[in-house]
Structures are given as C-alpha cells and as structure tokens.
C-alpha cells in the first residue's frame, strides 16, 4: 500500500513478514469474491468518490474522499481499507485467476514453464485445506523433536540454526542475515539484529495504562492456549505463558523505541566476532553460523548491542527447560498461520481480531496468493508483467520520474538556506539515483526451491530455507544493485537509501493510481506525488544522512544541517497537533520522514506538471479546473478508513500519518491549493504565509 512507503534500507532481508464491529447485513449479503480475468478499471479521478457538499477549503480530504468512504466500508477481513488496499485486493483477485488456472492440470497441447508449474503446485497445495488439517503438527515434529531433545545449553546454537533455516520466522530470539555495510555500501556483511518479541513493538510490554495491561493479559491468555494446542495441561500452559511474557518483557526493555530505530546511527555498530561473542558469552556464535553452512564471520553490524547483552543474560539465567519452552512457543507461534484450523483460528483471534479489530478471517485464496507472492514472487511477477505492463507504460513513468528529478535539481539550486558546498553534494546524490520501473532486469531463479503439490507446510518451510540460503549467500559477495525489495505485482513503491534508488513496481502503475486514459492533472497529482515522495526520501531526516554512494556519511555543513532541522521542525510541530483516535495524537517524531516526503513530493509533482502543461490551454472538466483536478487526483490516492483497534496500533508503530492528514496536512502548506479553490483567510485549509512549512 502507498501507506507503506518507506526508506528501503529498513526493509529487512532477514525474512518476509506476511500480513494476515461486524458490517451491515447488506455487506454480509454480498456474493463471495471471484477470481478476475483482467484488472478492473477505476479512473484516477473518480467523481463518485467525491463529496461535493463539503468545502475543500475546510476539508480537502472530505471533499475528495467523502463518497469513497461512504461507498467502501471496511471489509470484514481487513483492519484498514483504502484506495491502495482495494487496488491490492483487486490485484490479488487477478493473481488468483492466474494461479487457479496454473494449479489445474495442463490442457492438451498446452506447455508450461518450470516456474509456472511451481507456482501452480504451490497454490494447489495451499488451497487443499483438508490435507493441511489432516497433517496437523506433523510437519513441525522434526523441529519439535530437536527442541525437546535439547539437554544442554551448548546445543542451543544448533537448534536455533535449524529453526531459523526452516520456519517462516527467522526472528526466533534474534535475527541474523546479510545487509549492506552502512559505512561502505558496496560491501555485504553479516547483520545481527533483534527478534524475539511477539507484540508490535517494545512499548506494548512497558506501558502501564489500563488498555496496555488489558492487552498483555489477553496476549498471555493467547500464549497459554497455543501451549494447550501443543498438548500441555492448563496449569503448565499458564505457567509457560507467564514465562514467555516475562522473557519478552526483559528483551523489550533492552530494545530501541520505534523513534530511535529511525536513526541509522543507532542501528550501526560494527563489531568484531570477539566483541559480539562477549555480549552473548554462553552462546557459540561461530557454531550457529557453521550449522547454516556459513563460514563464521569476523565482522558484523550489531544493530542493537544492548539487546544482545540482555539476550545473553536471559540465556545465562534460564534453565534448559525454560529455553525449550521459549523455543516451542516461538516455533508454534511463527508457524501457526500455516497449520490446522485450531492453530490458525487461535492465531487470528489474538493477532488480527484482538490486536487490530478484524472480525473475520481472510478467505483461503487470499492467504495462498499472499504466500505465493512472498515465496515465489518474481515467478508470479513474470505472469503479471507479461499481461499488464507495456513498454509504453514504462516509458511514460520514466519520463515523469525524470521530469520530477529535474524539478528537484532546480529546488536544490534555488534553496536560500543551503550553502553551495552542500548543494553540490545534494546534486551529486540526486544525479546518482537509479530509477527502477516495473520489474527487475533479471528474474530470480527458483530452481533450487523444491515445491511438492501434496505438502503445503513443507513448501512454506522449504521456501524459507531457500530464501535463507539466498540471503546468507550474499555475505562477502559483490553487491547486486539490480535486486528489488518488492515483487513486480506489489501495489507500493519505495526508496532505498543504501542502493540510492527509487523503485516503482508494475502493480502500482495501474488505475486508479496511474491512468493513461485520463489527463495529466490527476496523474501528476497521484503518481507524480508518489514519485516525488520516494525521491524526497533521499533527502528526508533519515535519507539525507546517506551520501550519493549510499554510505552513512555526514555531507552537510553544520549550518545547513541546522537550517534543515529548523524547517523539518515546522512539519513535526504541525503533525503533532493531529489526533489519531481518542486522546492519541500523531507521534510526529516517528512520522517525520514520511510527512516530509508527502509535502516535498507534491511540491515537486506540481512543478513538473506546470512544465508539462506549459503553453497549453486546458479546459474545465466535470466542473473542476485543471488545478483542482490535480489536487483532487492527489487527495484520492489515500481515501481510507481504519478500525479503532488498528488505529491505535498504527499510531504506535507506523511511520505514516493517517490518510486524512497525509492529504490535508500537505495541501494546507501549498499556496497553489489555496489559489486553485479560491480559499479565504480564516478557513481551515488556509495557513498564513509565514506559518507554511516547506523544506524542498
């Protein structure tokens, strides 16, 4: 989703995470979704989505999105619903149609590639719910036996290596994988990162308010039920749950806050093997690496040394029996969504229903499409691209991207607060950015990933093992700058600070986000804003700390850095006033990077559009001037609604502001918006000129 825009150096290569109030009877009575044979069309400026009774000068979001929210209630299997989420859902239905056909035996005279057969067999195995239910915990028995057979702490490195290699969660106790060296982006080194927490972030364990205490009690009850499903008696299951909460709380106390995690310097700690071993003295880290066929490394980026010190203390104080209990919990919890209905239902009850307020589980086909996308994504991407991404569409996107980059260059050169020296380096970085559009130049090879049509859980585990080998195999190897962090069919986009590239998958370049049938105004407001957003991430409060080569390096003069921070503080102060739900306001220190990118991105998109239409006489269409169409097209990218429970999680963990403020918070700073709608002083969407925020 566009709401998931992020700086991609934070996208972990350590594994793929999968996102797994009743509606009115009219909603419940709707027929079940069916697979699509083609992507549906919705214009990038949808008149039916508008609420023309609203005054855009008081609330642009309501004016542009009021009709959409009225006509698009949150589906009962979703925590949040938006234009992006709906586009992603339609995309999934389309991919379902492709996979359903490939899951059937080939017709007479039909030939299929190895990749087509593989994704078809994976999908077929996933859809066979009866076989999954029948197999129960059978697929986990070898790993459970490894855990139960652990008699001494010296065996822990080998047991953890097996769990990290073969489960869909390689964050059991901690994370370990490859990453670009922050100081030298050309090098891929070993990253020792955090793990072991089940709740969304550390403050869920530490806050003492009534809601937090209630949620922890529900979490503890959920953990106990998982142990009961594994065969433990109720008293033992309850005791085990208390242990889990205690250990995870201790690890949470040693973890960085979500705001601190945004500071790359706080995640950059180059350690020698000896220094890392000193943090966890009773854990044989070389043995852990060797058990995964990795030559023990001599240097690491330890993202949070305090966490590893606390982890080492927990390993030292816990008896072997308690370590087995912790491992059983983390294994069962990580694999619960892929097991029989009892585990699936219990996992859903807490992590979806309780935590996010989702009343109903997703249909099986959605889970299966998501899994194929997560584990065989580029094989599925080839099918999507061949059907939906033309050379003309790619060329148009590249042209718009280059136009916006030109405007960024003009903006940098004209900045009155930046010195020539810093401008020179900023332009060097801008001109070094690589634009990736549509799909990778070279498709991933899945030939070493064995898929069996009758073994769904085994496929999930082998998929993790395949990705694990691929990830660990990068350590010490030349960097592949052609690699993508998203699959081509993903409805999203991102900027990668260490690669210094912006990435626009084919899935995000479809209506209603990019619409070749409509005029430039809404397309520049929507997709142009997205391109500008990702570009500005290279110069937001995080991205600006990386140089043109993707190295974490301070290339700013002190005076210029202070001037930037003063202008960024204007944005932070503005967003801190917005209320998310109840008495919870936006954590604007958490959302600052995205808020800066939203504002700067639309400023650039407007400038590029002005260049595009220079000398043209554009008509008013459907009662909207070209300028108004630009801003309505922009606003309609994030028509959205969120369940109250999910809004609370969002406020605590998501670096993006809620949709209403991503629209109104940007437009209120643009005099072009005020002029387009003839707004008057004193109206809600009008700021005095001296109070407007602008960085880029």
C-alpha positions in Angstrom: 0.0 0.0 0.0 1.1 3.6 -0.6 0.6 4.0 3.2 3.5 1.6 3.5 6.0 3.8 1.7 9.3 3.5 3.5 13.0 4.0 3.3 14.1 0.6 2.0 17.3 0.3 4.0 14.9 -0.6 6.8 13.3 -3.3 4.7 14.9 -6.4 6.1 16.4 -9.2 4.0 16.0 -11.5 7.0 12.6 -12.9 6.1 9.3 -12.0 4.6 6.6 -11.0 7.0 3.0 -11.8 5.9 0.1 -9.7 6.9 -2.6 -11.9 7.7 -17.6 -4.4 14.6 -19.5 -6.5 12.1 -20.6 -5.0 8.8 -24.1 -4.2 7.9 -26.2 -7.1 6.5 -26.0 -5.6 3.1 -22.3 -6.0 3.2 -22.6 -9.6 4.5 -25.0 -10.5 1.8 -22.6 -9.7 -1.0 -21.6 -12.7 -3.1 -18.2 -14.2 -2.4 -15.4 -12.7 -4.4 -14.4 -14.5 -7.6 -11.1 -14.6 -9.4 -10.7 -11.9 -12.1 -9.6 -12.5 -15.6 -8.4 -8.9 -16.0 -7.7 -5.9 -13.8 -10.8 -3.8 -13.2 -10.8 -0.1 -14.2 -11.4 2.8 -11.9 -10.3 6.3 -13.1 -7.5 8.1 -11.2 -10.0 10.9 -10.6 -13.2 9.2 -9.5 -16.2 11.6 -9.4 -18.3 9.1 -7.4 -15.6 9.2 -4.7 -16.1 12.9 -4.0 -18.4 14.7 -1.6 -19.2 17.9 -3.3 -21.3 19.1 -0.4 -18.1 19.5 1.5 -16.0 22.7 1.2 -12.4 21.8 0.0 -11.2 24.9 1.8 -12.4 23.5 5.1 -11.5 19.8 4.4 -10.0 18.7 1.1 -9.9 15.1 2.2 -13.7 15.0 2.8 -14.3 16.8 -0.4 -12.2 14.4 -2.4 -12.9 11.2 -0.5 -16.3 11.5 1.3 -18.1 9.5 -1.3 -15.4 6.8 -1.4 -15.6 6.3 2.4 -19.4 6.1 2.3 -19.4 3.6 -0.6 -16.5 1.5 0.6 -16.9 0.2 4.2 -14.0 -1.7 5.6 -14.4 -5.4 4.6 -14.8 -7.7 7.5 -11.4 -9.4 6.8 -9.5 -6.1 6.9 -8.1 -3.9 9.6 -7.9 -0.9 7.2 -9.4 -0.1 3.8 -8.2 2.4 1.3 -7.8 3.1 -2.4 -4.4 1.3 -2.3 -5.8 -1.6 -0.3 -8.7 -2.0 -2.7 -6.3 -1.9 -5.7 -4.2 -4.5 -3.9 -7.3 -6.7 -3.3 -8.3 -6.4 -7.0 -4.7 -7.3 -7.9 -4.9 -10.4 -5.6 -8.2 -11.5 -7.3 -6.5 -11.2 -10.6 -3.5 -13.2 -9.5 -5.9 -15.7 -8.0 -7.3 -16.2 -11.5 -3.8 -16.8 -12.9 -2.9 -19.2 -10.1 -6.1 -21.1 -10.2 -5.6 -21.9 -13.8 -2.0 -22.9 -13.3 -3.0 -25.1 -10.4 -5.1 -27.3 -12.8 -3.5 -30.0 -15.0 -2.2 -28.6 -18.3 -4.7 -28.8 -21.1 -4.0 -30.9 -24.1 -1.3 -29.3 -26.2 -0.5 -26.7 -23.5 3.1 -26.3 -22.3 4.1 -24.7 -19.1 7.4 -23.4 -17.9 9.0 -24.8 -14.8 8.2 -21.5 -12.9 4.5 -21.8 -14.0 4.3 -25.4 -12.8 6.0 -24.4 -9.5 3.6 -21.6 -8.6 0.6 -23.6 -9.7 1.7 -26.6 -7.5 2.4 -24.3 -4.5 -1.0 -22.7 -4.8 -2.8 -26.1 -5.2 -1.1 -27.4 -2.1 -2.0 -24.3 -0.1 -5.7 -24.5 -1.2 -6.0 -28.1 0.0 -7.3 -27.3 3.5 -8.4 -30.8 4.2 -4.8 -32.1 3.7 -3.5 -29.3 5.9 -6.0 -30.1 8.7 -5.2 -33.8 8.4 -1.4 -33.3 8.7 -1.8 -31.1 11.9 1.6 -30.6 13.5 3.3 -33.4 11.6 5.5 -31.0 9.6 6.8 -29.5 12.8 7.6 -32.7 14.6 11.3 -32.9 13.5 11.9 -29.4 14.8 9.8 -30.0 17.9 11.9 -33.1 18.5 15.1 -31.0 18.1 13.8 -28.7 20.8 12.6 -31.4 23.2 15.9 -33.3 22.8 18.0 -30.3 23.8 19.6 -31.5 27.1 22.3 -28.8 27.4 22.7 -25.1 26.6 25.6 -26.0 24.3 23.0 -27.4 21.9 21.1 -24.1 21.6 23.2 -22.7 18.6 22.4 -25.8 16.5 18.7 -25.8 17.5 18.3 -22.1 16.7 20.1 -22.5 13.4 17.6 -25.3 12.4 14.7 -23.1 13.4 16.0 -20.0 11.6 16.6 -22.1 8.5 13.3 -23.8 8.3 10.5 -21.7 9.7 8.7 -18.8 8.3 10.0 -16.6 11.2 13.8 -16.4 11.4 13.4 -13.9 14.3 13.3 -16.5 17.0 15.2 -14.9 19.8 17.2 -12.8 17.3 17.6 -12.1 13.6 20.7 -12.9 11.5 21.3 -12.3 7.8 23.0 -10.1 5.2 23.0 -6.4 4.7 24.9 -3.5 3.1 27.6 -2.1 5.4 26.4 1.3 6.4 29.9 2.7 6.1 30.7 1.1 2.7 27.5 0.3 0.7 29.5 -1.8 -1.8 30.1 -4.5 0.9 27.6 -7.0 2.1 28.3 -8.1 5.6 26.5 -10.1 8.4 23.8 -8.3 10.3 23.0 -9.4 13.9 19.6 -7.8 14.6 16.8 -8.1 17.1 14.0 -10.5 17.4 12.0 -12.5 20.0 9.1 -10.0 20.5 5.6 -11.1 19.7 3.8 -7.8 20.2 4.1 -5.0 17.7 6.9 -3.0 19.4 8.6 -2.6 22.8 6.2 -0.2 24.4 3.4 -2.8 24.3 5.3 -4.5 27.1 6.3 -1.4 29.1 3.3 0.9 29.2 1.3 0.8 32.4 -2.1 2.3 31.3 -5.2 0.2 31.6 -5.5 -0.6 27.9 -1.9 -1.8 27.7 -2.3 -4.0 30.8 -5.5 -5.5 29.4 -3.8 -6.3 26.1 -0.9 -8.0 27.8 -3.4 -10.1 29.8 -5.1 -11.2 26.6 -1.7 -11.9 25.0 -0.8 -14.1 27.9 -4.1 -16.0 27.6 -3.4 -16.5 23.9 0.1 -17.9 24.6 -1.4 -20.3 27.1 -3.9 -21.5 24.5 -1.2 -22.2 22.0 0.6 -24.3 24.6 -2.6 -26.2 25.2 -3.0 -26.9 21.5 0.5 -28.4 21.7 -0.7 -30.7 24.3 0.2 -29.0 27.6 -2.2 -29.3 30.5 -3.8 -26.0 31.5 -1.7 -25.3 34.7 1.5 -25.9 32.8 0.3 -23.9 29.8 -0.5 -21.0 32.1 2.9 -21.2 33.7 4.6 -21.3 30.3 2.7 -18.2 29.2 3.9 -16.3 32.3 7.4 -17.2 31.4 7.0 -16.1 27.8 5.7 -12.7 28.8 8.5 -12.3 31.4 11.3 -13.1 28.9 9.8 -11.0 26.1 9.4 -8.0 28.5 13.1 -8.3 29.5 14.1 -8.2 25.8 11.7 -5.3 25.2 13.3 -3.2 27.9 16.7 -3.6 26.1 15.2 -2.7 22.6 15.2 0.6 20.9 12.0 2.6 20.6 10.3 3.0 17.2 11.6 6.6 17.0 15.2 5.6 17.9 15.0 2.9 15.2 14.6 5.7 12.6 18.1 7.0 13.4 20.5 4.9 11.3 23.4 5.7 13.6 21.7 4.0 16.4 21.5 0.8 14.3 25.1 0.9 13.1 27.6 -0.8 15.4 30.4 -2.6 13.6 31.6 -5.4 15.9 34.3 -8.0 15.6 33.4 -11.6 16.2 35.1 -11.4 19.6 33.1 -8.3 20.6 29.9 -9.9 19.6 30.7 -13.1 21.4 31.4 -11.0 24.6 27.8 -9.8 24.5 26.5 -13.4 24.5 29.3 -15.3 26.2 27.4 -18.6 26.7 26.3 -18.9 23.1 28.7 -20.4 20.5 28.0 -17.9 17.7 30.6 -19.5 15.3 28.8 -22.9 15.7 25.5 -21.2 14.9 26.9 -19.9 11.7 28.6 -23.1 10.7 25.4 -25.0 11.3 23.9 -23.0 8.4 26.8 -23.7 6.1 28.2 -20.2 6.6 31.8 -19.6 7.3 32.0 -17.9 10.7 32.3 -14.2 10.0 34.9 -11.9 11.6 32.8 -8.7 11.5 29.2 -7.8 12.0 26.8 -4.9 12.2 25.1 -5.5 15.6 22.0 -3.3 15.2 21.3 -3.2 19.0 24.2 -4.2 21.3 22.1 -3.7 24.4 19.5 -6.2 23.2 22.2 -8.8 22.6 23.6 -8.2 26.1 20.1 -8.7 27.6 19.6 -11.8 25.4 22.9 -13.2 26.7 21.7 -12.6 30.3 18.4 -14.4 29.6 20.2 -17.4 28.1 22.5 -17.5 31.1 19.8 -17.3 33.8 17.1 -19.5 32.2 17.3 -23.3 32.8 17.3 -25.5 29.8 13.7 -26.5 30.4 12.7 -22.8 30.1 14.7 -22.3 27.0 12.9 -25.3 25.5 9.6 -23.7 26.5 10.5 -20.4 24.8 11.6 -22.2 21.6 8.4 -24.2 21.5 6.4 -21.0 21.8 8.3 -19.2 19.1 8.2 -22.1 16.7 4.4 -22.8 17.2 3.5 -19.1 17.0 5.5 -18.4 13.9 4.1 -21.4 12.1 0.5 -21.2 13.5 -1.0 -19.5 10.4 0.1 -22.4 8.2 -1.1 -25.3 10.4 -4.5 -26.8 11.0 -7.7 -24.8 11.8 -7.2 -24.8 15.6 -3.9 -23.1 15.4 -5.0 -20.8 12.5 -8.1 -19.7 14.5 -6.2 -19.0 17.7 -3.6 -17.0 15.9 -6.3 -15.0 14.2 -8.2 -14.4 17.4 -5.4 -12.5 19.0 -3.2 -11.0 16.3 -6.0 -10.0 14.0 -9.2 -9.7 16.0 -7.9 -8.5 19.3 -5.0 -6.5 18.2 -6.4 -5.0 15.0 -10.2 -5.4 15.4 -10.6 -7.6 12.3 -13.8 -9.6 12.8 -13.4 -12.2 10.1 -10.5 -14.3 8.7 -9.4 -13.8 5.1 -10.6 -16.3 2.5 -8.2 -19.1 2.0 -7.4 -18.0 -1.6 -6.1 -14.6 -0.3 -3.7 -16.3 2.1 -2.5 -18.5 -0.6 -1.9 -15.7 -3.1 -0.1 -13.8 -0.4 2.2 -16.8 0.2 3.0 -17.4 -3.4 3.8 -13.7 -3.7 6.0 -13.9 -0.6 7.9 -17.0 -1.5 7.8 -17.2 -5.3 7.1 -13.5 -6.0 9.2 -13.0 -9.1 7.9 -16.1 -10.8 4.4 -14.8 -10.2 5.6 -11.4 -11.3 6.6 -12.6 -14.7 3.0 -13.6 -15.3 1.7 -10.2 -14.1 4.1 -8.2 -16.1 3.6 -10.1 -19.3 -0.1 -9.3 -19.2 -0.2 -5.8 -17.7 3.0 -3.7 -18.2 3.7 -2.4 -21.7 6.9 -0.7 -22.8 4.8 2.5 -23.4 3.7 2.5 -19.7 7.3 2.0 -18.6 8.5 4.9 -20.8 5.8 7.2 -19.6 6.7 6.5 -16.0 10.4 7.0 -16.6 9.6 10.3 -18.4 7.5 11.6 -15.4 10.3 10.5 -13.0 12.9 12.3 -14.9 10.8 15.5 -15.0 10.4 15.4 -11.3 14.1 14.8 -10.8 14.7 17.9 -12.9 12.5 19.9 -10.6 14.3 18.6 -7.5 17.5 19.8 -9.0 16.0 23.3 -9.6 14.7 23.3 -6.0 18.1 22.4 -4.6 19.8 25.1 -6.6 17.3 27.7 -5.5 17.4 27.0 -1.8 18.2 30.2 0.1 19.2 28.3 3.3 21.7 25.9 1.8 25.3 26.6 1.1 26.9 26.0 -2.3 29.1 23.2 -0.8 26.1 21.2 0.4 24.2 22.0 -2.7 27.0 20.4 -4.8 26.8 17.2 -2.7 23.0 17.2 -2.8 23.0 17.4 -6.6 25.6 14.7 -6.8 23.3 12.4 -4.8 20.3 13.4 -6.9 22.1 12.7 -10.2 23.3 9.3 -8.8 19.8 8.0 -8.1 18.8 4.9 -10.2 15.2 4.7 -11.3 13.8 1.2 -11.3 10.4 0.9 -13.0 8.2 -2.1 -13.4 10.3 -5.2 -12.8 13.9 -6.4 -12.4 16.2 -6.7 -15.4 17.0 -10.3 -14.3 14.4 -12.6 -12.8 15.1 -14.6 -9.7 16.0 -18.3 -10.2 13.8 -20.6 -8.0 15.1 -23.9 -9.4 16.6 -24.9 -6.0 13.2 -24.4 -4.3 11.5 -27.8 -4.3 7.7 -27.5 -4.3 5.5 -30.5 -3.6 1.9 -30.5 -4.6 0.8 -32.5 -1.5 3.0 -30.8 1.1 1.8 -27.2 1.9 3.6 -26.7 5.3 6.7 -28.4 3.9 6.6 -25.9 0.9 6.4 -23.0 3.4 9.4 -24.3 5.3 11.4 -25.1 2.1 10.6 -21.7 0.8 12.1 -20.2 4.0 15.2 -22.4 3.7 15.6 -21.3 0.0 15.4 -17.6 1.0 17.7 -18.2 4.0 20.4 -19.7 1.8 20.0 -16.9 -0.8 20.3 -14.3 2.0 23.3 -15.8 3.8 24.9 -16.4 0.5 25.2 -12.6 -0.1 27.6 -12.1 2.8 31.0 -11.3 1.4 29.8 -11.2 -2.2 29.7 -8.3 -4.6 26.5 -6.2 -4.3 23.7 -6.9 -6.8 22.4 -3.4 -7.4 19.7 -4.8 -9.7 18.0 -6.5 -6.9 14.5 -5.4 -5.9 12.9 -5.3 -2.4 9.4 -5.7 -3.7 7.7 -8.0 -6.3 6.6 -6.5 -9.6 2.9 -7.1 -8.7 3.1 -5.1 -5.5 0.9 -2.1 -5.1 3.5 0.1 -3.5 6.8 1.9 -4.1 9.9 2.6 -2.1 13.3 4.4 -1.9 16.4 2.5 -0.8 18.9 4.8 0.8 21.9 2.5 0.6 21.2 1.5 -3.0 20.2 5.1 -3.7 17.4 4.0 -6.0 13.7 4.6 -6.3 11.5 1.6 -7.2 8.1 1.6 -8.8 6.7 -1.9 -9.3 4.3 -2.6 -12.2 1.5 -3.2 -9.7 1.5 0.5 -8.5 1.4 1.8 -12.1 -2.2 0.7 -12.8 -5.6 2.5 -12.5 -6.7 4.1 -10.3 -3.2 5.1 -9.3 -1.8 5.8 -12.8 -4.4 6.2 -15.5 -3.3 6.5 -19.1 -6.9 7.2 -20.1 -7.1 10.5 -18.2 -5.4 13.9 -18.5 -2.1 14.7 -16.9 -3.5 16.7 -13.9 -4.7 13.8 -11.7 -1.8 11.5 -12.8 0.7 14.1 -11.8 -1.2 14.7 -8.5 -1.3 10.9 -7.8 1.6 9.1 -9.4 3.7 12.2 -9.7 3.2 12.8 -6.0 4.3 9.2 -5.4 7.5 9.6 -7.5 8.3 12.9 -5.7 7.6 11.3 -2.3 10.1 8.5 -3.0 12.7 10.9 -4.4 12.4 13.2 -1.3 13.0 10.2 0.9 16.6 10.5 -0.2 16.7 13.9 1.4 14.4 13.5 4.4 15.6 13.4 8.0 16.9 9.8 7.6 17.8 9.7 3.9 19.8 12.9 4.0 22.3 11.1 6.2 23.4 8.8 3.4 25.6 10.1 0.6 25.5 9.6 -3.2 27.0 6.2 -2.9 24.6 5.0 -0.2 27.1 5.4 2.7 26.1 6.6 6.1 28.2 9.8 6.0 27.6 13.4 7.1 27.9 15.5 3.9 26.2 18.6 5.3 27.8 21.7 6.8 26.7 22.3 10.4 24.9 25.4 9.5 23.0 23.8 6.6 22.0 20.8 8.8 20.6 23.2 11.4 18.7 25.0 8.8 17.2 21.8 7.6 16.2 20.7 11.1 14.5 24.1 11.7 12.4 23.6 8.6 11.6 20.0 9.4 10.6 21.0 12.9 7.8 23.1 11.3 6.4 19.9 9.8 6.8 18.0 13.0 5.1 20.6 15.1 2.1 20.7 12.6 1.5 17.0 12.6 1.9 16.6 16.4 -1.4 18.6 16.7 -3.4 16.0 14.7 -5.5 13.5 16.7 -5.5 9.8 15.5 -8.1 8.4 17.9 -9.3 9.1 21.5 -6.6 11.2 23.1 -3.8 9.7 20.9 -2.1 12.2 18.7 0.4 11.6 15.9 3.9 10.8 17.1 5.4 13.3 14.7 8.9 12.2 15.5 8.0 8.8 14.2 6.2 10.1 11.1 8.6 13.0 10.2 10.3 11.3 7.3 7.0 10.3 5.6 5.4 13.7 6.3 8.4 15.5 4.7 8.2 13.2 1.7 4.5 13.7 1.3 4.9 17.5 1.3 8.1 17.7 -0.7 6.8 15.1 -3.2 3.7 17.0 -4.1 5.6 20.3 -4.4 7.8 18.6 -7.0 4.9 16.9 -8.7 3.1 20.3 -9.1 6.3 21.9 -10.6 6.7 19.0 -13.0 3.1 19.3 -14.1 3.4 23.0 -14.7 6.3 22.3 -17.0 4.3 19.5 -18.7 1.4 21.8 -19.5 3.3 25.0 -20.2 1.7 26.9 -23.1 -1.4 24.7 -23.2 -5.0 25.9 -22.7 -6.6 23.3 -20.6 -10.4 23.1 -20.2 -12.5 22.7 -17.1 -13.8 19.1 -16.9 -16.7 17.9 -14.8 -16.8 21.2 -13.0 -13.2 21.0 -12.0 -10.4 23.3 -13.3 -7.1 21.6 -14.2 -5.6 22.8 -11.0 -8.5 21.4 -9.0 -8.2 18.1 -10.8 -4.5 18.0 -9.8 -5.4 18.3 -6.1 -8.4 16.0 -6.2 -6.3 13.4 -8.0 -3.7 13.8 -5.3 -6.2 13.5 -2.5 -7.9 10.4 -3.8 -4.8 8.3 -3.5 -5.4 7.9 0.2 -9.1 7.7 0.6 -9.1 5.4 3.6 -10.6 4.2 6.9 -9.2 2.3 9.8 -10.7 0.2 12.6 -10.2 1.8 16.1 -8.0 -1.0 17.3 -5.9 -0.9 14.2 -5.7 2.9 14.5 -4.1 2.5 18.0 -1.5 0.1 16.6 -0.9 2.4 13.7 -0.3 5.4 16.0 2.3 3.4 18.0 4.1 1.7 15.2 3.5 3.1 11.7 5.9 5.9 10.4 3.0 7.2 8.2 0.3 9.6 9.3 -3.4 8.7 8.9 -4.7 9.3 5.4 -6.7 12.5 6.2 -3.6 14.2 7.5 -1.4 13.0 4.6 -3.8 14.9 2.4 -4.9 18.0 4.4 -1.5 18.3 6.1 0.2 18.7 2.7 -2.4 20.9 0.9 -2.6 23.4 3.8 1.1 24.3 3.1 0.7 24.9 -0.6 -0.4 28.4 -1.8 -1.2 26.7 -5.1 -4.0 24.8 -3.4 -5.4 27.9 -1.8 -5.5 29.7 -5.2 -7.0 26.7 -7.0 -10.1 26.7 -4.8 -10.2 30.4 -4.1 -9.9 29.8 -0.3 -10.2 32.7 2.1 -8.2 33.6 5.1 -9.6 32.0 8.3 -10.7 28.8 6.6 -9.3 25.6 7.9 -7.2 24.8 4.9 -5.6 28.2 4.8 -2.4 28.9 6.6 -0.8 32.4 6.9 2.1 32.6 4.6 4.6 33.0 7.4 3.4 29.7 9.0 3.6 27.5 6.0 6.1 24.6 6.1 8.5 24.0 3.2 11.8 22.2 3.1 12.3 21.2 -0.5 
